[in-house]
Amino acid sequence: MSGDGNQIDQFDHLFLSIAQHHPQGASQLLDTFVSFLSRKTDFFTGGDEGAWEKLVMSTFRKYETVSRKKHESELKERREREAAKKAAAAKKLEEEKIKPAEITELTDAEAEKLQAELDAKKTAEAPDGEGVAPEKIEEDEDASEVGKLKPNIGNGCDLDKYKWTQTLQDVEVRIPLKVNFRAKQKDLVVNLTKKHLTCGIKGQPPIVDDDFPHEIKLEESTWVIEDGHTLLFNLEKINKMNWWSKLVLSDPEISTRKINPEPSKLSDLDGETRGLVEKMMYDQRQKELGLPTSDEQKKQDVIKKFMEQHPEMDFSKCKFN
């Protein structure tokens, strides 16, 4: 079941981007999608009469159940927070021995501040490493690696202003807006080009204003406002055989040698690309061990075979690069 969820979630940023162009809300978005099915597919005519209606109703009922369960869970959490708030007030009353008439509940702003502090503490203690300051490489056989940062769990870096992760295909950037309201597009300044990103809150200094180390495919890159408090960018790489060592030029550099792509992701690549990626990973491991790369090994094998075929020749003074 979790696998299906992951497959669905991967399109969220795309659907959110499309939804931004439908100011009238869900009805307009649904109308656009059904129109697409009508014009570009045989959804209504390709099956038995009424089959499309059964499929639509069963799908909507399925996600109605999911949505109601989520709503009930959120209501339950809200009631628990209210109960905890009242319990805290009662405890404070008991400890300070004040009269009931003097009890004052937390304001919404105070409650949000307290929740933010709790969330920050929870993030800092996260077991998967999220929220932990990036670790510098202190020792390495390659002196050029010393001082670089170790990649985070997503092969990117967790910085003060934002967090970024990457695959060979794309880069994902999450930028907390740190505002006390739900930000909308009109509240932001976002300028994305093939080589540069500028973004931030209108009237404030930009959060990011710098060049990328490599060009992106602009027409395939998207950005959305997530939950009103986070800017989410998905940047499509042009060079899909290259790991980025930083998001923008002013960032500290991560060690791309320490990147460890998930094996499951390699299976998603086409045969030729997968072969190139596996060769790149093999050569990287060989270099780390001080051994010849695949190309160097091929050259050595050719030379060895030639020497075996010509034992009468003296190769003792030859230098092979």
N, C-alpha and C positions, 0 to 999 in steps of 0.2 A: 504493500500500500504506500509506503514511504517513497518508493521508487517512482510511482505515478505522480505523487505530489511534487517531487523534484522536477519531473519532466514538465509539469504545468507551470511551476514557479519560474522556470527559465524564460518564459515569455512575458512575465509581469511587466518588465520595463518597457517592452514594445507596446503592450496594450495600454499602459499608463500614458505613453507618448501619444498614442492615437486618441485616447480619451480626452486629452488636453484640447483637441480640436473640435470637441462637441460640448459647447457651453450650455446646451439645454439639458445635459445630463444623460442618464441611462437610457431613456426612451429614444433619444436621437442616436446614441451609440448603437443600440439594438437595431434600429431602423436601417442604419448604414450596413451593419453586418448581414442582416436578412436580405437587403437589396443585393449585396455582393453574392450571396448564395443563389439568389434568383437569376442574376445576370451571367454569372461566371461558372455555375455548376449545374448538375441535374438533380439537386437536392429535392426539389418538389416533384419532379417528373420521373426520376430514375427508379423508383420503387413502386410497390403496390399502392393503391389508393388509400390514403390515410396513414401510410407508414411514416411519413415525415412528421405528422402531428403526434403520433405515439412517441417517436424519438425525442421530439422537443419537450413534451410533457414529462417524460421519464427523466430527462436530463435536468430540467428545471426543478422537478421534485427532489431529485438527488441533492442538488446544491441548496435548495431551500432548507432541507434537513441539516446540512452542514452549517449553513448560515445561522439557523435558529439555535443550534447547539453552541456555536461560538458566541452568539448574543447572550444566551443564558449564562455561559461561563463568565462573560465580561460583567454581567449584572451581579453574579455571585461574588466576583472579585471586588466589585465596587461596594457591595454590602459588607464584605469582610473588612475592607479598608475603613468604612464608616464605623464599624464595630470596634476596630482597633483604635481609631481616633477617640471614640467615646471612652474606651477603656483607659487610654493614656491620660485623658482629661480627669477621669475618676481617680486614677492613681496619683496624679499631681495634686488633686484635692486632698486625698488622704495624707500625702507626704507633707504638704504645706499647711494642712488643717485650716483650709479656708472654707467659707460658707458657700453653699450651692449657688446662691445668687451671684457670686463673684466669678463663677466658671465662665470662661470665654472659649468658644470653639475656634479652631484654626481657620483663618481666612483661606480662600482658594489659592491665593498667591503663596501663603505660608505652606499650605499643603503641597503645592507643586514644587516649592523649594526643597521641602523635606524629601519628597519622592525622588527628585533629581539627585540629592545627596546619597540616598539609598541605592539608586540605580548605578551611580558612579562607583560606589563601593563594591557593588555586585560585579560590575564590569572589570574592575581592577583585580578581583579575586577569581575571575573566570578561569577554569581549568584548561581551556584550549589555547591559552596564551593571548587571547584578545584583550586589549587594554593594557598589556604589559609593555613597558618602554623597550624600544628596539635594542638589541644587544650587539655591542661592537666585537669584532674579531680581534682578539689580543695576540694570538699566535697562529702561524700558518707556515707551511713549507715554502709557499710563494709569498715573498715579502710584500708584493703589491696588494695582497689581500688584507694585510693588517690595517686596522682602522676602519674598514668598511663595515656596514651593518649586516647582521644576519637577516635573511628574508623572514617575513611573518608566515603564518600557516597558509596564506594564499599566495605566496611567492612575490609579495610586494613589501609594503612597509607601513607601520602604524606611527604616524607623526602627530604633533600637537594639534594641527589644524584640520587634518583629514587622514583617512586610511585608504590605501589603494592595494588592489590585488591584481593578478594577471594570469592569463593562459597564453599559449603561443598565438591564439587568435585575437584576443582583445584584452583591454585593461578596464577594470571597474574602479570607480572612485566614489567614496562616500564622504561628504563634507557636511558636518554638523553646522547649522546656521546660528545656533545659540541665541535665539530670540524668544521672547515671552508671548508670542502670538503665532498663529498658523500662517506661515508665509505663502503668498501666492506669486504667480509669475510677475505681476505688476510691481511687486516689492523687491524684485531682484534685478541685477545686471549680469547677464550671461552672454559672453562672446566667445564662440568656439570656432577655430579655424583649423586647417590641416596641421599647423605647427605651433599654435598658441592657444592658451586658455586664460580668459579673464572672467572672474565670477565673484559675487558678493552681494551684500545688502545695499540697496540704493541709499545714497547719502553717507555711506561709510567706506573706509578704505577697503579695496578688494581683498578677499581671502586668498585668492590665487591670481597672479598676473605674471605669467612667465611662459617661455617656450617649452614645448615637448622635446625630448632628446631625439625622437624620430617622428616622421609624419604619420598621420592617421587618415583613414578613409572617411572623409567628412559625411558623405551621403549615407553611410551605414552606421554612423555614431549618433547616439541619442542622449537626452538628459531629461529628468523628471524631478518634481518635488515630492519626496516621500514623506507621508504623514505630516506635512506642513513644517517639518523641522530639519529635514536632511535633503541636500542636493545629491542626486545619484546620477553619475555619468557612466555610460558604457561606450568606450572608445574602440573602434575597430582598427586593428593594426594593418598597415599596408604590407610590411615585411613580417610574414607569419613564421619565420624561422629565427626570430630574434627575441631574446629576453631583454626587457628594459631594466636598467640598473637604477633608474630614478623616474619619477613621474614628470617633473620639470627640472630644468637645468640647475636651479638653486637648491634643490633637495640634496640631502646626504646620499651617498651612493651605497646600494646594497651589493652583496657578492652574488653574482649570477651563477658562480660555481657551486653555491650552496643550495640552489633551487632544486626542488625535488618534485617534478610533475607527477600527478597521480597516474598509475598505469591504466586505469579505466578511461582516462581522457585520451590516451594514445589510440585506443580501439575505435574512437570516434573519427579518426583521421582517415583519409583515403590512403590507398596502398603506397603511392609514391611519397606522399608527405610523411607518412608514418615511418617509412624506411629512412628518410633523411633525418627525422628527429631521433630515431634510435641510433643512427650512425653518429650524430652530434653528441648524444649522451655517452656513447661508448668512447668516443675520442676524448671527451671531457674527463671521464674516469681514468683513461690511460694516462693523460697528462698529469693528473693528480698523483698517480702512482709512479711517475717518471718512466713510463713505458711508451713505445711507439704508437702513434695513431694508426687507424686502419689504412690510410694512404701510405704512411711511412712503412708499415708492415708489408704492403704490396710491393713497394720498391725493393725492400730487403729480400723478399721471396724471389723476385725476378732476377736480382743480382746473384743470389745463391744458386738459382737454377742455371744461370749462364756460366757461373764458375764451375759447376759440376759437369757441364757439357764440354768445357774446355780446360781439362786438367793440365794441358801442356803450357798454358799461359801463366805468367807470374803476376799475381794481383797484390803482392805484399806492399808495393809502394803506391797503390791506388787509394784515393780518398773518395768515399761515396757520401753525398749529402742527401 
